[in-house]
Amino acid sequence: MTEQTTDIQQHTGEPGNAKIVYILYFISLVVGITGLVGLVMAYIYKSDAPDWLRDHYRWQIRTFWIGLLYGFIGVVTAMFLVGYLILLFTLVWFIVRCVKGLQRLEKRQPLADSGSWMF
């Protein structure tokens, strides 16, 4: 790859790595460790990305940490049975955020509110 091609990719922002992070997040629903790999990738690529792509990395990082918090609350409250509802909500919430992020990524658009705790 030439130096000029690398410069063009940094300015336009190649969404390939962000797409991989979303895919790793989906896989983490079965193989949990891939979510951590995706988180590390999001932190690594965030600083060099253009604004619209940096927005996706922020969304991915927040999805991981907020999902971990919701999951922890669900596990702790599972003995009261309400925790199972919280865990189900967390699963749906996680999937919706990943799908929403992928849809916007395919259109090369930032997310409406990457700082949101919800969808």
KOLVO-680467 format. One line per 4 residues: number of its first residue (from 1); their letters; for each residue x, y, z of N, C-alpha, C, CB. Coordinates in steps of 0.1 Angstrom, whole numbers, plus 5000, padded with zeros to 4 digits. Each point is the difference from the previous one (the first is absolute). Glycine has a CB too. Layout:
# KOLVO-680467
NUM> a> X,Y,Z,X,Y,Z,X,Y,Z,X,Y,Z | ...
//
This chain:
# KOLVO-680467
1> mteq> 5008,4988,5000,4992,5012,5000,5009,5012,5000,4981,4988,5012 | 5016,5022,4980,5008,5012,4999,4997,5010,5011,5001,4997,4975 | 5008,5012,5027,4998,5010,5010,4988,5009,4997,5024,5000,5005 | 4974,5003,4982,4988,5008,4996,4987,4993,5003,5014,5010,4982
5> ttdi> 4985,4977,5016,4988,4992,5003,4997,5000,5015,5005,4986,4980 | 5006,5013,5028,4998,5000,5014,4995,5013,5005,5018,4984,5003 | 4987,5027,4991,4995,5014,5004,4985,5001,4996,5023,5009,4997 | 4973,4986,4991,4986,5001,4996,4991,4992,5009,5008,5003,4976
9> qqht> 4997,4985,5028,4991,4992,5009,4999,5007,5014,5008,4980,4988 | 5002,5027,5017,4999,5007,5013,4990,5011,4999,5023,4993,5005 | 4977,5014,4983,4991,5012,4999,4985,4995,4998,5019,5013,4990 | 4979,4977,5001,4986,4996,4998,4995,4990,5010,5004,5003,4976
13> gepg> 5005,4990,5031,4997,4991,5010,4994,4987,4995,4995,5020,5014 | 5014,4970,4987,4995,4987,4996,4993,4993,5011,5019,4998,4984 | 4969,4998,5014,4992,4995,5011,5002,4985,5003,4983,5016,4994 | 5027,4978,5000,5003,4986,5001,5002,4995,5014,5010,5001,4978
17> naki> 4999,5007,5030,5003,4996,5013,4988,5002,5010,5023,5006,4996 | 4969,5004,5001,4988,5002,5009,4990,4989,4997,5003,5025,5000 | 4996,4970,4988,4991,4989,4996,5005,4987,5007,4995,5011,4978 | 5018,4987,5022,5005,4989,5007,4996,5000,5015,5019,4999,4984
21> vyil> 4982,5013,5022,4996,5001,5014,4986,4996,5003,5017,5019,5002 | 4974,4986,4989,4986,4996,5001,4998,4985,4999,4993,5022,4991 | 5014,4972,4999,4999,4986,4998,5005,4992,5013,5003,5003,4975 | 5009,5002,5030,5005,4994,5012,4990,5001,5012,5023,5005,4992
25> yfis> 4970,5006,5008,4990,5002,5011,4989,4989,4998,5005,5025,5002 | 4990,4973,4986,4990,4990,4997,5005,4986,5004,4991,5014,4982 | 5021,4983,5014,5006,4987,5004,5001,4998,5015,5012,5000,4978 | 4990,5012,5029,5002,4999,5014,4987,4995,5008,5017,5018,4998
29> lvvg> 4972,4982,4995,4988,4995,5006,5001,4985,5002,4987,5018,4989 | 5022,4975,5003,5003,4986,5001,5013,4997,5007,4986,4996,4980 | 5024,5012,5015,5014,4998,5005,5004,5014,5006,5006,4982,4982 | 4992,5019,5031,5001,5013,5007,5013,5008,4998,4986,4989,5016
33> itgl> 5025,5004,4982,5013,5007,5000,5001,5009,4987,5010,4981,5013 | 4983,5016,4977,5001,5009,4988,4995,5014,5002,4997,4979,4986 | 4994,5023,5024,4996,5013,5003,5011,5008,5006,4978,4992,5004 | 5031,5002,5004,5012,5007,5005,5010,5004,4989,4996,4987,5022
37> vglv> 5005,5004,4969,5009,5002,4988,4994,5012,4992,5007,4976,4999 | 4980,5025,4999,4994,5011,4993,5002,5013,5008,4983,4984,4990 | 5016,5016,5023,5002,5012,5008,5014,5005,4998,4983,4992,5017 | 5027,4999,4984,5014,5005,4998,5002,5006,4986,5007,4982,5016
41> mayi> 4987,5011,4974,5001,5006,4986,4994,5014,4999,4999,4976,4991 | 4989,5025,5016,4994,5013,4999,5008,5011,5007,4978,4989,5000 | 5028,5008,5011,5009,5010,5006,5012,5003,4992,4993,4991,5022 | 5013,4999,4971,5012,5002,4992,4997,5008,4988,5008,4978,5008
45> yksd> 4981,5020,4985,4997,5006,4987,4993,5014,5002,4999,4978,4989 | 4996,5025,5022,4992,5012,5003,5008,5012,4997,4987,4988,5017 | 5026,5013,4987,5007,5012,4999,5004,5004,4986,5009,4995,5022 | 4992,4996,4969,5004,5003,4986,4988,5002,4991,5022,4988,5004
49> apdw> 4966,5010,5001,4989,5000,4991,4994,5014,4997,4995,4977,5009 | 4999,5025,4980,4993,5012,4998,4988,5001,5009,5007,5001,4976 | 4987,5011,5025,4990,5002,5010,4988,4991,4999,5006,5023,5000 | 4989,4974,4988,4988,4992,4999,5003,4985,5004,4992,5015,4981
53> lrdh> 5020,4981,5017,5004,4986,5004,5004,5000,5015,5008,4996,4976 | 4998,5015,5029,5003,5001,5014,4987,4998,5008,5020,5015,4995 | 4969,4991,5000,4987,4999,5006,4996,4985,5002,4993,5022,4990 | 5010,4970,5000,4997,4985,5001,5008,4994,5010,4994,5000,4976
57> yrwq> 5019,5003,5025,5008,4994,5010,4996,5004,5014,5019,5000,4984 | 4977,5012,5018,4994,5005,5013,4988,4991,5003,5009,5024,4996 | 4982,4975,4995,4988,4992,5001,5003,4985,5004,4988,5015,4983 | 5022,4980,5011,5004,4986,5003,5006,4999,5014,5004,4996,4975
61> irtf> 5004,5013,5028,5007,5000,5014,4989,5001,5010,5021,5010,4991 | 4970,5000,5007,4989,5001,5010,4990,4988,5000,5002,5025,4997 | 4996,4969,4992,4992,4988,5000,5006,4989,5008,4992,5006,4977 | 5021,4992,5022,5007,4990,5008,4998,5003,5015,5017,4996,4982
65> wigl> 4987,5016,5023,5000,5003,5014,4986,5001,5006,5022,5012,4996 | 4969,4994,4997,4986,5001,5005,4994,4986,5000,4998,5024,4992 | 5005,4968,4998,4995,4986,5000,5005,4992,5011,4998,5002,4975 | 5015,5000,5028,5006,4993,5012,4993,5004,5013,5022,4999,4987
69> lygf> 4975,5014,5014,4994,5005,5012,4985,4994,5001,5014,5022,4999 | 4979,4979,4990,4986,4994,5000,5000,4985,5003,4993,5018,4984 | 5017,4975,5010,5001,4986,5003,5004,4997,5014,5007,4997,4977 | 5002,5011,5029,5003,4998,5014,4988,5002,5009,5024,5008,4995
73> igvv> 4969,5003,5003,4987,5002,5007,4991,4989,4999,5003,5025,4997 | 4995,4970,4991,4991,4988,4997,5005,4988,5008,4995,5009,4978 | 5018,4988,5022,5004,4988,5007,4998,5002,5016,5018,4996,4981 | 4985,5016,5024,4999,5002,5014,4985,4999,5004,5021,5015,5000
77> tamf> 4970,4990,4992,4986,5000,5004,4993,4987,4995,5000,5025,4999 | 5007,4966,4995,4994,4987,4995,4993,4992,5012,5017,5000,4981 | 4989,5001,5031,4994,4993,5011,4986,5005,5003,5023,4996,5009 | 4974,5016,4987,4986,5006,5002,4991,4999,4988,5011,5016,5016
81> lvgy> 4994,4976,4974,4993,4997,4988,4999,5012,4990,4987,4983,5013 | 5013,5029,4992,5000,5012,4991,5013,5000,4992,4985,5013,5016 | 5025,4981,4989,5013,5000,4993,4999,4993,4986,5011,5001,5022 | 4981,4989,4977,4998,4993,4987,4994,5010,4990,4998,4978,5012
85> lill> 4993,5030,4992,4994,5010,4991,5011,5010,4996,4977,4997,5011 | 5031,5007,4999,5011,5010,4997,5010,4993,4990,4997,5011,5023 | 5006,4977,4979,5009,4993,4991,4994,4999,4986,5010,4987,5019 | 4977,5010,4980,4994,4999,4987,5000,5014,4993,4985,4981,5008
89> ftlv> 5012,5029,5000,5000,5014,4995,5014,5003,4995,4982,5007,5016 | 5028,4989,4991,5014,5003,4996,5004,4993,4987,5006,5002,5024 | 4989,4986,4975,5003,4993,4987,4993,5007,4988,5001,4979,5013 | 4987,5025,4989,4993,5007,4989,5006,5013,4997,4978,4989,5006
93> wfiv> 5025,5018,5005,5007,5014,4999,5013,4999,4992,4989,5007,5022 | 5019,4983,4982,5013,4998,4993,4998,4997,4985,5009,4991,5022 | 4982,5000,4975,4998,4997,4986,4995,5012,4992,4995,4976,5007 | 4996,5031,4999,4994,5012,4993,5011,5010,4998,4978,4996,5010
97> rcvk> 5030,5007,4999,5011,5009,4999,5010,4996,4989,4998,5007,5024 | 5005,4980,4975,5010,4996,4990,4993,5000,4986,5011,4985,5017 | 4977,5012,4982,4993,5001,4987,4999,5014,4995,4987,4979,5006 | 5009,5030,5004,4999,5014,4996,5013,5006,4996,4981,5002,5017
101> glqr> 5030,4994,4990,5013,5005,4997,5004,4995,4986,5006,5001,5024 | 4992,4986,4973,5004,4995,4987,4992,5006,4989,5005,4979,5011 | 4982,5024,4991,4993,5007,4990,5005,5014,4996,4980,4987,5008 | 5023,5020,5003,5006,5014,4998,5014,4999,4994,4986,5009,5019
105> lekr> 5022,4981,4985,5013,4998,4994,5000,4997,4985,5007,4992,5023 | 4984,5000,4973,4998,4996,4986,4997,5013,4992,4993,4977,5006 | 5000,5032,5000,4997,5013,4993,5010,5010,5001,4976,4995,5004 | 5035,5001,5004,5011,5010,5003,4995,5012,5007,5012,4992,4980
109> qpla> 4979,5006,5029,4994,5012,5008,5003,4998,5015,4982,5003,4982 | 5019,5008,5025,5002,4999,5014,4987,4996,5007,5019,5017,5000 | 4981,4979,5012,4988,4997,5007,4993,5012,5005,5010,4978,5007 | 4977,5022,4995,4993,5012,5004,5005,5005,5014,4980,4992,4986
113> dsgs> 5022,4999,5023,5004,5003,5014,5009,4989,5005,4979,5014,5004 | 5034,4987,4993,5009,4990,5005,5003,5000,5015,5010,5001,4978 | 4985,5009,5029,5001,5001,5014,4988,4994,5008,5014,5020,4997 | 4977,4975,4995,4987,4994,5006,5003,4988,5008,4987,5010,4982
117> wmf> 5005,4988,5029,5000,4987,5008,4990,4990,4994,5008,5013,5020 | 4983,4992,4972,4990,4991,4995,5003,4996,4985,4983,5011,5016 | 5007,4990,4976,5002,4995,4986,5003,5012,4991,4984,4982,5004
//
